[in-house]
Amino acid sequence: MRATTVLNKLLRLPGLWVRGLRFEHEMLIVGIKSRSRKPTCPRCGWRARGRFEIKTRQWRHVAIGGIRTVLEGPIRRLRCQRVVTEQVPWARHGSRFTRSFEGITAYLAQNLPKTKVVQLLGIAWETVGSIAGRMVQEQLSERRFDGLRRIGVDEISYRRHHKHLTVVVNHDTGHVVWVAEGKSSEVLRSFFEELGSERLAQIQVVSLDLSAAYQKAIREAVPGAEMVFDKFHIAQLAQRALDEVRREIQRNLSNDARKPLKKPRWALLKNPDRLTDKETEKLAGIQQHNEPLYRGLPAQREPTRQSGNPHAKHAEWELRSWLQWACRCRLKPFVRLSRTVRKHLDGILRASITGLTNARLEAMNSNIRILNHRARGFHHPQNLIAMVYLCCSRIQVATPRLG
């Protein structure tokens, strides 16, 4: 059997013939030729009868037997609306790597840090991001918007100096459907514009935090959708209110009176059934020496506990009772909190009816932070967005067979 026949069977690449091979600088260079007689435009798919010019190009391929393998052959340029290089079936347009090589790179990028991918494949750092961008551009389709009924919206900081991304997740599938730079109402409005009127009419529930910008965009684009406010963000506000009470009280105490209240924060924030004996004693000291702080202790748990109550009517009654108490408690942080809760009361109570929270969004944000940390940060948000789509959406990269 001839060597060219063996290489044809080893490469298994569509649309080419192997014409020869040679070894150069510890590389296997395989001479190839396209099977197509007419060059194809990569933009419109038009097949030209003639050609503008012919050049020689090389494409990096998967190593054969541990030897770096490069395909080399003529590539034609044609004149369509403008002069462009023809589309070849074994590589993506504008890429110097074969589809098989890019598939392995994308698979490794989904599971390993970029540094390890660079070391394993012997490519540049920027090349990994470029390959991920091409994979996303080719495989990310509008079908991910089909069947959107319940979505979650949240922002994540990816860099210092207030650099944020807006992330939209499908609650029913758990996949990211849209990512963009920024966290304003205009950013989220661009997502709704991309959906179109038919898909917008299908959205029933949107879960989010208390962001006023996101609320504005949702009211304008999907006024018929129900907004559900995440109960964990309400819990965070309640904990901050209790912290403000504690700090204000400690600032006004003398050094001797401050000793029983030393380091009480975690004892105040923990659930009563998880307190240690030492923390229980700490709370007893707080009850004895500082009644206002102890009075605010159950108050910081009540909004979250009642918004998560599966019985909607009971939850509403309990939460309204808490609001009446908070308005009269004479603890300024809780008075402000009661105003916030009352303003968003319908969305908070809706969480007990729909059972939705932004927990899925927070889990997805953790995955995005891992991607950002593995790469030691990104200079440009588009590179991070490409990695988010590659690793957290419905893009499936075929598992390479290495044995």
N, C-alpha and C positions, 0 to 999 in steps of 0.2 A: 504493500500500500504506500502510495506517495505521501510525502510530508504535508503537502498542501491539502490532501484529502483528510489526513488526521487532524489538521488544524481546523478545517471546516467543521468537523464533528465536535471538536473540543470547544470552539468558540460558540457555536450554535446561535449566531447572530443573524437576524433577518436582513434580506436585501443586499447581500454582498457575496463576492467570491474571494477566496484566498488565492493570490497570485504568486506568492513567494515569501521567503523569510530570510532574515539574517540576524546575526548577533553583533551588537554595537555597545560598547561601554557597559557590559554586564546587563544589557537589555535585549529582550527579544522583540524585534521589529517585524511585524507581519504586514506584508504588502497586500492590499485589498483593492477591489474595484466594485462599484455599484452595479447591481443587476438592472436597474431602471435605465432605459435609453433616454427618456425625457426627464429633465430636471423639474422638481416640484417647488412652487413658491411656498415658503413656510407661513406666510400671512393669510393667503386666500386659497391655497390648495390648487392653484392653476398650474397645469403642466405645459411647459414651454416646448416649442419645437426646436429652437436653437439655443445657443448659449452665448453669454457675454464674454467669458474667459474661464480658464481652468487653472486652479492652483493646487498645490500639494498640502495636505493637512494631516496632523497626527492626533489620535485620540487615545487617552490612557484607558487601558482595559484591566480587568481583574487578572492578578498574577497567575501564571501557569507554572506549577511546580516550584513556587517560591521565587520565580524569576519575573522581574518587572516586565510587563507586556504592553506594547504600544502598537496600535493599528495605524498604518500609513497608507494614504491613497489619494487620488485626485478628487477634488470637489469643484463643482461647477457653479458659476455665478450666472444668473439670468436677469433679464430686464422685464419686470412686471410694472407696477406703478413706479417703482424705482429699482435700481440694481441691488439685488439681494443674493445671499448665498443659499443654495438649494437645501431643502429639508432631506435629511437622510434618516432611514428607519432605525439605525443602530445608535443614534445619539440625538439629544435634544438640540434644538436650534440655538446656536451661540455657545454651545458647550464643547469643551475639549476632552470630555470624558464620555465613555459609552453609558448606555442606560443601565447595564448590569453593574458597572462600577458605582454609578450614582445611587442605585438601589441599595447596595451594601453600605455606602457612606451614610445614607439616610437612616437605615436600620440601626447602625452603630450610634448615630447621633441621637436616636430616640432612647437609647439605653446606657450610653456612656458620656462622660464629659468630653468636650471638644478636644482637650489636650490629648486624651487617650486615642481619639479617632485620628488625630494628626500623627501620633506616633505609630499607630498600627498601619496606616495606609501610606504614610510618607507624603502627605499633601500639606498645603499651606493652611494656616488658621482661617483666613478669609474664604478659602475654597469651600470649607464645610458649610458656612453660611450661605454661599452662593448656590450650592447644590440643594440645600434645604429650601431656599427661595424658589428654585425652579421646580422642585417636586410639589411644593404648595401651589404654585401658579398653575401647574398642569392638572392636579388632582382635586383642588378645592373647587367645588361646584356649588351652584345655587340650590341644589337638592337638599343641602343641610338646612335650608329655611322651610322646607316642606313639613307640614304637620306641627308647626309651632303653636302650642296652646298655653303652656305655662313656662315662663322664662324668668330668669333671675338676672339682676344687673348689679354690678359692684365695681369699685375702682381699686387699683393696686398701685403702690409706689414701686417703681423699678430703678430709680436713681435719685440721688440727692437733688435739692433745690426744686422740690415740688414737681418732679417728673412722674406722671401717672399714665396708666392705661385704663380704658373702660372695657370690661369683660362682660359678655352676655352668654349665658349658659341655658341650655334646654333642660328643664327639670325632669322631663320624662325620659331622656336618654343619658343625661349626665355629661354631654359633650359640649365643648365650646363651639358656638356658632358664629361669633363675631368678636373681633378685638380691634381697637383703634387707640391712637395716642390722644391723651387728654381726658378730662372728666367733666366737661361742661355740658350744658343742655344742647348746644349745637352738635357736639360729638354724638350724643345718643340720638338726636334727631336725624343725623345722617344714616344711622342704622335703620330707623323706621322708613326713611325714604328708599333705602336699598331693598327693603322687604316688598314694597308695593302695596297697593290698596287691598288686593284680594287676601294676601297673607296677613295684613294688619287686622282685617275683620275677623280672623280666626283666633287672635290672641285673647285669652280670657283672664289670665292672672299674671301680674308682674310682681315679683318679690324684690325688695330693695331696702337699703337703710334709709335714714331720714334726710337724705340729700335733697335739698330744695331744687337744685338744677335738674336732677333726674325726674323729680316729680313734675316739673314744668314741662319737660319734653314729653312725658307720658300723657299728661292731660291734653296736650295739643295734638299729639299724633294718634293716640288710642284712647279717646275719652270713655269708651265703653268697657275698657279693661279694669279689673279690680286691682288696686294696689295693696300689697300685703307688706307691712313693716316688720322687719326682723326683730324678734323678741330679744335676741342676744345684744343687739345695740341698745335696747331699752335698759337691759341689765347693766350695760357698761355705763350709761348715763346715771343710773341709780347708784352704782358704786362710786362714781366720781362725786356725786352729791354727798355721800357719806364721808368721803375723804375730805371734802371741803369743810364739813362740819367738824371733823376731827382736828384738822389743822387750825381752824379758827379758835377752837376751844383751847388747844395746847398753846397757842400764841398768847392767850390771855391769862395763863396760869403761871404761878411762881414755880421755881425749881423744885421745891418740896412737894407741891401739889401735883407736879407733872410726873413724879415717879410711878404712881399706880397706873398711869396711862402710857408708860414707855413701851414702844413697839407693839401697838395693839392692832395694826392694820390688818394682818392676815387673819387674826381671830375674828375681826369684825366682818370680813368678807366671806369666810367659809360657811358652808351649810351647817346647821346645828348638829346633825347626825354624824358629822365628820370631825368634830372638835376633839382634840386631845385633852387630857386632864389639865395640863398646864394652860391651854387656851381657855378652858372652861373657867379656871380660876381668874384668868385675865378678864373675862367678861363679867364675872362676879364683882371684881374690883371696879370695873367701869360703872356697873349698876349702882354701887355704893357711893362712888365719889363723883360721878358725873351723870346725872339723870338725862340731860338733853341728848348726849351722845348715845346712850343706851336706848333712848326713845326712838332714835333714827335707825337703829339696827334692823328691826323687822321691816321698816319702811323701804329699805333699799332692795328687799327681795320681793315685795308684794307685786309690783307691776309685771315682772317677768313670770312669776308663779301663776298669776291669774290669766295672763295672755296666752299661756300654754295650757290652760284648763280645757279638756276636751268637751265640756258642757258649756256651750256658747252663752246661754242665758245666765247661768250661774257665774261665769267669768265676767260678763258685763256688769252684773250686780255687784260683785266683789270689787271690780276695778273702779266703778263709780263711787263705791264706799271709800276706797283708798284715796280717790281724788278729793273727796270732801274732807278727809282727814288731813291730806297734804296741804290743802289751802289754808287750814287753821292751825298748822303745827308750829308756826313761828320759827321754823328752820328755813332760812332763805334759800339754800340750795334745793330743798325739796319743794318749796313753793314754785321755783322756776321750773323744776322737773314736772310738777303737776300741770303747768301751763303747756309744756311740750307734749305731754301725754294726752291732754285734752284736745290739743290741736290735731293730733294724729290718731284719735281714739278709734275711728272706724277701721283704719288699716291695721291697728294693733289687734283689735278684736277679730278681724277677718283671719288672722293667723290661726286662731283656734278652730275656725270653720274649715279652712282649706288644708291645715296641717303643714303649710309651707314655711320654711325658714331660709335664710341665706347660708345655712351650714354647708350646702353643696358648693356655693360660691367661695366660701372661706377655704374649703378643702382644695378647690381648684387654684385659688390664690397661693396656697402652700406649694402646689406643684409648680406654679410659675416662678415662685421664689427659688425653688430648687434648680430650675433651668437657668435662672439668672446667676445663681451662686456657682453652679457647675462651670459656667463660662467665665466666671470672675467678672461679670457685668458686661453690658453691651454699650458701645458708643452710640449706636443708632437704634431707635425703637423698632424700625422695620425688621431688623435682624431678629430681635426678640419675638416680634409678632409672628414671623415665619416659623420660629421654633415652637411657639405656642400652638399654632395650627398643626404643625407636624406631629407634635406629641400629645395634644389634648383634644383634637377634633376627630372626625371620622376617617382621616387619611390612614389607609392601611398599606404598609410597606411589606412586600413579600419577604418572608424569612429566607435568607440565603442558605443554600445547602453547601456546606464545606466538607462533607464526608458522606 
